[in-house]
Amino acid sequence: MAAAPFISLFLLLTAPCAAGQARVVVERVETAPQMRAPSFTVPLLSPAQTMAPSLSPALSPLAVSPAAVAPIPVLPTPVAGLAPVRALVPVKAAASLPDAPPRGPPAASAPAETDSGAALFDGAKAAEILSGAARSVSGRPLAAGVFIQNEQEGSLIAQDSRDSSGTFFKYYRPVELRPALVAEVRAGLKGFAKAGYGLRRALSPFSKGDGAVWEALSKDAKLAYLDKYEKAVIAERGAGAAWKGKTFLLMERSPGAPDFLAEHPDMEAPPSGYEHIPGHRFLQPEIVSGKTTPASSVGEALARTRRVIADTGHAGTQYHVFVKAEPEVLRAQLAGLQAALQAFNDALYAQAAQDSFQNVVHASLQPWHAGRSRRVAELLAAAGPEAHVPPAEDPDSEKHAFVGLRYWGTENGKLVVSLELRGASLPFKGRKSAARDMEIAELPKRSYDEAQRWLSLLAAYAESLARGAAPRGAARPLILDAGSADALLAARAAKRGMPKDSYFGTGALAKRFTGAGRVAPGLLLPFAASAPGSAALDRFMDEWLDVSAKARSLEAAGGEFADARRYLEYQLWSAYAAWGRSHEPLARARLAAILAGR
């Protein structure tokens, strides 16, 4: 019994070495992420089952009836390579899809928004088409010129099972361990960190070499070493010896790591406020598959995701569906590509917005709009040799959307682009009732169904794009403009008899919720995406005006907006979620029309 305290201390100090397998279990029970993609009615077949025929015959050019097209605003600035835009054939939506139950706060019963004109699909038919498109590609090798690259983001900031918590170092280690720098790091160790290093080295007396020393260092000590190592190399040979873009050249793949990983890891810039921490440039590592080892099927890409999450906890999953094609092949399909990007993003955004107000104003997952489509046209027209990397604050960024288009330059005369899926998460399935049988109650497990479906849909479209057979129709470009939104609100307020000085405009109200001077693009989406005069838009504007009037009245009376912020934010989000439930069936029907070649 006297040895018990020593054993407890021993287990505590050796946790970084011994907890690897236990952590895998803990990492699988995290809280489900907020970003959830919609599901479809028809279940996907497993890779072992027979797949449905390919979508190839169905992906024919989109036929648009001019008589069914309503007048729409034209892009304010014509750009070379951007085809004239026309509205997609309007779609009549069902009140809800059978497999997409309403999420978010409850809303009053009201008919779903409908487009004017002829109907293409009801909700059930749209779900059937989307499920069939996903099934057609999910279990087979991808066509020539199409492949998938995994990208999984981690964090060394939060001590949380949802983050890598140091296990990133299972896959990557420094190119070299310099004894002098290791000595400096060890000299800075104190208390438990110093004792922990000593115990780990004592427990592996026969382990020699740099690998054993590196493994014995704690996470903070590893970061401290990388900080010193990076500075030393830059001082000796310049920044190019340490970095190639965001790729850190001074770390390499460890023996035993999956052979599909890139030789060197990528590092995302840390959030503001962490610049003073030693090793701050390595706090948000990425694990990506190598350029020479992409996944050749959707199933292979998902299997890689499962392994990386089990080993490291890097659950921030993104996928690049790459396409290599002749420049004229992609340019000839520009209008259809723009329409597809709009449709994919509308469907994913409308669904995510129902889950959280944070999803509405998310900085990296924003609605697709005309500026982004124009950027795609510019990139394909220029056909530059190098990859394009838009800055985070770029309002027309082709990257910061649920499905982005990334331009990677040219290779052997071909353009290389990828459809980047950023908005499909890996939620958890519910556990069995522990009260029924405590002995066999299961921990919740991740569900990859949503990621599989959306990744399969993107792959199906990418294959048609690569062979020059993608639908060639166009979609109405969405212009997210605060001035236009204010004009709609003013007209609605006048109809309700509200004086102009009784409510805030979009910019003033949005700033009170987000603190940003620029209106979050997501807040402007209902004004741009809704059919003019639709009941769904009117209901949304009524709630917006009510929230805005309450905020203005509160401040006019000398009150603090912060005191009522949560309540007003919930009210505004409730209205947005109701609009999202009305708009999502429309968006998914438009996407189904594209994938069906209608």
N, C-alpha and C positions, 0 to 999 in steps of 0.2 A: 504493500500500500504506500510505502514511503516513496516509491519511484513514480507515483502518479503525477505529481506536479512537474517532475522533470520530463516525463513523456509528453505532457500537454505542451510544455514549452518547446520541446523538440519538434512536435508536429506543427506548431505555429511557425517556427523559424524555417522549417523546411517546406512550407506550403508551396512556394513557387516551383519546387521540383516535383512534389508528389501529387499536386492537385490537378494535374493535366486531365486525367480521365474523369475525375469527379466534376470538373468544370463543364464538361460536355453535357452532363445531365442538367446542371443548373442553367446553362445557356438556353436550353430548350423550353424553359418555362417562363420566359420573359413576357411582359405585357405586350399585347398585340399592337403593332404600329397603327397609326391613324390612317395612313395612305392605303386604302383598300380599293382594289379594282373590282368591277362588277363580275358576276359569274353568269354562265349561260345554262340554258335548260338541258341540252343534251350532253351527257357526261362524255369525257374524252376516253378513248380506248387506251389501254396500256400498250407499251411498245411491243409486247408479245402478241397482241391481238391484230387481226387483219385491219388495215387502214382502208378508209373510203378512197375512191378514185381521186386523182389529183384534181385541183381546181383549174388546171390549164384551160379546158374548153370554156369554162364559165367566165374567165377573166377577159372579156371582150370589151371593146370601146364602149364608153358610156353614151347612151342615146338620150339627148335632151330635147324635149319638145319646146320649141320657141313659144308656142301659145301658152304653155304652162309657167313661163318664167315671168316673175314680177319684176318691175324696175328696181334696180339696186344702185347704191352709190358706187362710183368708179374710184379706183385708187387715185389719190390726189396727185401723185407724181409718176408719170409713165416711166418705166425702166426697160432698158433693152433686154430682151429675152423673156419678159413677163407677158404671158399670153393674155388677151382680153378676158375678163371674167364674166361668167354667167351664173345664174343661180342654179343649184341642183334642183331637179324636179322635187317640188314640195312633198312632204311626207305626212300622212295622217298617222298620229301615234295613238296606241292604246293607252288606257289610263295608267297601266303599269305592266311591266314584264312579269311573267309568272315566276321567274327565278330571281327577281330583283326586288325583294320586299322593301318598303320605305324605310329609310334610316333618318337619323336626326330627330329633332323635336316634332311632336305631333302637329299636324296642320289641319285646317278646316277642309272638309270634303269639297272638291271643286273639279270640274272637268279638266283634262290635260290640255295643254296648249296644242294647237294644230296649225300647220301651215295652210295658206290659201292655195287652192289648186288641187290637182289630182293626187291621190294617195298611191304610194308604192307598196308599203308593207305595213301590216299591223305589228304589234309588239311580239307576238308569238312567232310570226314568220321571220322577223328580223333575228330573233334568238336562234331559230333553227338554222338560218343561213350562216350566222356567225359560228355556231357550234360545228357545222359541217366544214367550214373553211379551216377552223382550227384542227379538226380531226384529220383533214387531208394531208397535213404536213407534220404533225406532232411526233409520229413514230417512225419516220423514214429519213434517210440521208438527204441533205439539202441539195438542190440543183447546183451545177457548176457555176462558179462566180458568186455564190452566196455562202456565208459562214458566220459563226457567232463568236464574239469575244466576251468573256465574263469580266466584270469589274465589281469588286466588293470593297466597300469602304469600312474602315474601322476607326477606333478612337482609343487613345491612351490617356484621355483626360478624366473621364468618369470611372469611378470604381464600381462598375455595374456589370452584371452578367451579360447584358445586351451588347457590350463593347468588348474589344479584344483583351483588355485588361492585362496586356503584356504578352499574350500568347502569339501575337504577330511574330515574335522572335523565334517561334518554332519553325517558321518558314525562311527567315532571312537573318543573316549575320554579317558583321563587318568583313570587308575584303581582307583586312589585316588587323591584328591586335598589337599595338605598339607598347612594349613593356613600360616605357616612361609614362605614357598616358594612362595606362592601367594603374600604375603606382599612384599617380595624382588622384585618380578616381577613388582608389582604396583609401588614400589618406583622408579623403573627405567623408568617408563613411563614419557614422556615429551610432551608438546605442544598438538597437536591435538589428539595424542594417549591417553593421560591422560584425556582430555576433552571427547573424544569418549567413553571411559570406563565409565566415570561418567554419561553421558547421557543415555547410554544403561542400566545401572543399575537403573537410575531414571525412565526410561520408563517402567520398569517391577518391580514396587515396591512390588508386591505381589508374585513375583517369588522368591523362596527360595531354598537353598541347593546348592550343588556343581555344578549342571548343569547350574544354572543361572549365577554363577560366571564365569564358563568356557566359556559360550556363550558370555559374555560381554567382554572378552579379545580379542584383535585384533589378527590377524594371527601371527605377530612377537612376541607378548606377549605369545601366545600359544607355539611357538617354544622355547622361552626363558624358559618357565616353564618346558617343556619336557626335556630341557638340564639340568636344575638344578635337576629335579626329577630323571633322569637317573643316574646322578653322585652320588646323595645321596643314592640311592638303591644299586648301585655297591659298594660304600664304606661300606655299612652296611652288605650286604649279598653276594657280589661277582657278577661277570658278568653274571653268569648263572641265576640269579634272574631277569635280565633285558632282556636278549637275548637268543634265541634258534636258532642258525644260523642267518638268516637275519630276523627272526620273532621277533617283539618287544613285549615283554610280558607285558609291563607296560601301554599299551593301550588296550581297550576292545571295542567290538561292542556296539554302542549306542542304547538305546531304540528307536524303530521305524525304524532302519536300516533294509534292507532286510535280512530275516532269512537264506538265502543261503550263506551269507558271512562268512568267517573264523572268529573265535572268536577274534583273534589278527591280526593286519596288518603286512605285510612285508615291509621292507625298502631297497631300492637299495642304494648302495654307491653313494655319490654325486660326481660330476665331480671335477677334480683337480682344486684347487684354492679357494674352498669354506670351507676349514677346519677351518678357523678363525671365521666363522659365528656361533653365538650361535644357537644350535639346528641343526647343519649341517647334522647330521645323519638322520634327519627326512625330508629332503628337497625333496626326491623323493620316496614318499610312493606308495605302490602297493595295489590294491584292488583285492582280490582273493576269489573264492568260496571255501567253507569249504570242507575238505576231506570227511565228512559224508553227504554232500549235493551237489554232482556233478549234472550236467545237464544230463538228460537221453535221450535227443534228440538234434539235431542241432537247431531246432526251439527254444527250451528252452534256449540254450546257447546264441543265438542271442537276445532273449528277455531280458535276463539279461544284455547283453552289452548295449542295448538301455536304460535301466533304469539307469545303473551306469553313462553313459555319460550324460543323462539328469540331474541327480542329482549332479554330481561332476565335469563333464568335463574331466574325465580320459579317453582319447581317444586312448592311446597307447595300442591297443588291441592285445592279444595273446590268443591262445587256446591250451590246452593239450587234445589230444584224447588218453585216457588211455586204455591199454590192460593188462589184468591179464591172464596169461597162464602158463601151466606147462613148466619147463625149456626145456625139450626135444622137446616140440612142437615149441617153438621159435627157438631153435638151428637148428632144421630140416629145417627151412625156411630161414636160414641166407642169402643164396645167393640171394633169391628173395627179401628179405627185403632190402639188400644193393642196388639191382637194382632199387627198388621202390624209395628209398631215393634219389638215383642219378637222377631218372627221374623227380620226383616232383621238386627238386631243380633246375635242368637244365631249366625246363619250366618257373618257377617263376623268376629265375635270368635273363634269356635271355630277358624276358619282362621288368623287372624293369630297366635293364641296358639301355634300350632305352629312359628312361625318364630323366635321369640325370647322369652326371659324378660322382656325390657323391654316387649314387647307385652302381657304378662300384667299388669304393674303400671303401665302407661302412665297418666299423669295426665289426659290429655285424651281418651283413647279407652277408655272403660270400659263394662262390660256394662250392658244395659238391665235395669231391675228395677221392682218395684211402686211405689217412691217416684217414679220418673220418670213412670210411667203416671198416678199420682195427680196429679202436677203438670200433665200435659196436660189432665186433667179440670178442674182448677181454672182453668186459663187459658181454656179454652173456655167454662166456666160464667160467669166474670167478664166476658169480652168487653171488656176494657179498651181505651181508645182508643190507648194507647201501646205500643211494643214492650217485651217483657220481656227483660231481660239478666241471666241468673243469674251470680252470682259464681263464680270458679273453684273455690272450696272448697265450694260447695254440693253436698251428697251427692245431692240429688234433681235436679240440673241436667238440664234437657231438652236441653242443648246438647252436653255432653261425652260423646258416644257415637259409634259408627261411623255411625249414621244418627240424627240428632237431629231433634226437631220444634222449630222456632223460631216464636214468636208475634210478629207484627209490628204488631198493633193492628187498627184498623178503617179501611175506606176506602169511602165512599158506602154505609154501612150493612152492608157485607160484612166478614167476618173474613178477615184475610190471614195465612196460615201458610206455612211452607216445610219440606219434608223435606230436611235438610242432609246430603249425602253427604260424610263426612270420612274414611272408612276404605278407599277404593279408590285404590291408588297407580298410578304410571306406571313399571313396571319396564322393563328393557332386554332386548332380544332379543340372543342370543349372536352373536358375530362369526364369520365364516368362518375356517377354519383358515389362519393366516398361513403355516404351513410348506408348504402346498400351492402357494400362489402369492403371493409377497410383493407382487407388483405390484398385485393386485386385491383384497387382503384388505380387508374392509369394517369400519368402526368400528361398534360396537353402536348400535342405534337404539331410541328409546323405543317401547314398545308401549302403545297406548291401548285395547286390546281389553277389558281388565278394567274400566276406568273406563266404557267404552261400555256394557258389559253391565249393570253395577249401576245406572248412571244411567238406562238404558232401563227396567229393572225398576221403579225408583222413579217414573219418568214414567208408566208404564202404571198403576201403583197410584194416582198422583196424579190421573190423568184419571178413573178410576172414582170417586175420592173427590169430585172437583169436581161430578160429575153425580149424586151421591147414590146410586151403585150399588156402593160398596165392600162386600166381604163383611162380614156383620154378626155373625159369631161372636166368641167371646172366647178368650183364652189364659190359661193358668195364670200368675198373677203370681209372679215370682221375688223372694223376700225374702232379701236378702243379709245374713245376721245371723251375727256371729262367735259368739254364744252358742249358736246352733243347730248351727253347725259344730263347736264344742267338744264338744257333747253327742254328736254322731255319732262324733267321734274317740274320746271316752271309751268309748263302747259298743264300738267296734272294738278299742281297746286292751285292754279287759277280756276280750274274746273271745280275744285273742292272749296273755293272761296278763301284760300289761305293767302295772306299778304306776303309779299316777297321777303320782308324782313322778319318773318316768323320762323324761318328754318335756315339751316346751313346748306351751302352748296356742297357738291361732292368732295371737293378738295378740303374744305374746312372740317367736314364731318370725318372724313377718312383720316385726317391727321390726328384727330383726337383719339382714334382707335389704334393707329399704328405708329404714330410719332413721326412719320415720314412726310416730307413736303410733297412728294409725288403720290398720286392716288394709286393704290395697288391695282394692277391690271385686272385681277379677279373681280374686284368690286364693280368694274365697268362692264363686265361680260354680259349680264342680263340686258343692259340697254342696247348692246350691239347685236346680240344673238337672237333676241326675241322678234317674232313677227310683229310689225307695227300694229298697234291697237289690240294686241292679244290680251286676253283676260289674265294670263299669268304675269305679264309685264305690269299691267295695271295693279294687280294685287301686290307685287313686289314694290312698286313705286309708292303705293299707299303706306306700306309699312316703313319704307325708308323715310318718307316725309314725317310720319309720326315719331320715329326715333329722333330725327333731326330737330323737329320742333321741341321735343322734350329736352334735348341737350341744350338748345339755345335758350329755352325758357329757364332751365336750371341755372345757367351761367348768368343770365340777365338778373336773376334774383339773388346773385351773390353766392351761389352754391358751387361746389367743386365737382367737376365732371368725373373725377376719379371715384367719387363716392357712388356714382350710379353707373360707372362704366360697365361692370359685369352684367348688370341687368339689361342695359341698352344693347350691349354687344350680343347678348343671347337673343334679344328680340329681333335684331337685324339678321343674325344668322338663321333664326327660325324662318324668316321670310325668304332668305336665300336658299335654304334647304328645300322649302316648298317649291320655289322656282326650279331648283335642280331636279326634283322629282318629276316635274312637268317637262323639263327640257331633255332629260336623259333618254327617254324613249325615242324622241326625234333624232337625237344625235346617233343613237345606235342603229336606227333604221337607215339613216344616211350612210353610215359605215357599211351596213349590210348591202345597200344598193351598190356601193363601190366594189365590194368584194364579189358581188354576184354579176358585175358587169352590166348593170341596169341604168 
